[in-house]
Amino acid sequence: MALKVFDYIEQYNEMLEKLLFISKDLVYLSQKQDIAGIELQSQNRDRLVNIMSKLQFKLEQFLLASGETLSPETIQTLAAWDKDVRLVIADIQELDQQCVFHLTNSKEQIGQEISLVHKNKNSIQGYNLNKIN
């Protein structure tokens, strides 16, 4: 049973590493204002989170269905794994905040550019620029 639990944990950890990588990539893409890249990586991240959720559910079901008492080693491993997962999730949340910060700055910058273009358009309105002597 412990081997099966460790297999689930190993699979989950691999996916968690990929999730961390995608989150770092999202920060980079948000700095570069690559909206298409952000959209693609966000979709990849959503799919990965769904897979991880299903894997976690399978692990929980396996533990409940086994009916066996967990060994102290397995309990200790699960507790350490939970702590590690929480630390990585905290890192991912921090990366998410950075991404939101960059996207908010981009939004404000684009808003200012739109406002400037609108202001410039209104300032030259009324001039007939087609008739230049």
N, C-alpha and C positions, 0 to 999 in steps of 0.2 A: 504494500500500500504506500509506503513512504516513497518508493521509487516513482510511482505514478504522481504523487503530490509534487515531488521535485521536478518532474517533467513539466507539469503545469506551470510551476514557478519559473522554470527556465524559459519556456515559451513566452510567458508574460513579461519577463525581464527583457527579452529580445525586442518585443514590441514596444516596451517602455523606452528603450534606447532609441528606437526609430522615432517614437513620438517626440522625444527630446530633440533629436536631430531636426525634425520637421519644424518644431517650434523655433529653434535657432535660425532655420532657413526663413521662416516667416518674419522674424525680426530683420534679417538682412534684406529681404524683399521689400519690407515696409520702409526701410531706410532709402532704398533705391526707387521707391514709389512704383514698383512693378505690380500693378493691380492684377493683371492676368496671372502672374506667378503666384500672387497671394491667393487668388481664387482657387487655382489648381491645388496648391499645397493645403489650403483649408479643407477642400473636399477630400484629399488624401488623408488628412488628419482625422476628419470625421469618420471615414471608413475604418481607420485603424482603431479609433476609440470604440466603435461599435464591435469590432472583432475582439478587442480586449475585454469589453463588457461581457460578451458571450463566453469567453474563456474563463473569466472570473466566475460566472454563473455555473459553468461546468465543474469548476473546482469545488465550489460550494456544494453543488449537488452530489458530487463524488464523495465529499467528506460526510455529508449527511446520510447518504445511501449506504456507505460502507458499514455503518453500525459498529465499527471497531473503535476501541478507545485509542486515542492518539498517544504515541509514546512521548515522553518528555523531550526527546531530541526533536521530534517533528513539531511539537508545540513551540519549542525554542526557535526552530528554523522559521516557522510561520510568523512568530512575533518579530524576529529580526528582519524578515522580508517585508512585513508590514511597515516597519520603521523606515526601511530603505525606500520603499515605494512612496511613502509620505514625503520624504526629502526630495525625491525627484519631482514629485507633483508640485512641491513648493517652488522648485526651480522653474518648472514649466509655467506656473502662474506668474512668476516674476518676468519671464520672457514675454508672456501674453501682455503684461502691463507695458512693457517696452514697445511692443508692437502697436498697442492701442495709442500710446503716446506719439509714435511716429505717424500713424494714420491720422490722428487728430491734427497734428501740425500740418500734414499734407492737405487736409480738408480746409484748414484755415487759410493756408497759402493759396489754394485754388479759389476760395471764396474772395480773397483780396484781389486776385488777378481778374476774376469775373467782374468784380465791382469796378476795377480800374478800366477795363475794356468798355463797360457800360458807360462810365463817366466820360471817357474819351469819345465814344460814339455820340453821346448827347452834346458834347462841347462843339463838335464839328457839324452837327445836324443843322440844316438850313443853308449850308454852303453848297453851291453847285460845283462840285469838283470835276465835272465832265467838261466844263468850259474854262479852260485855262488859256489865257492869251500869251 
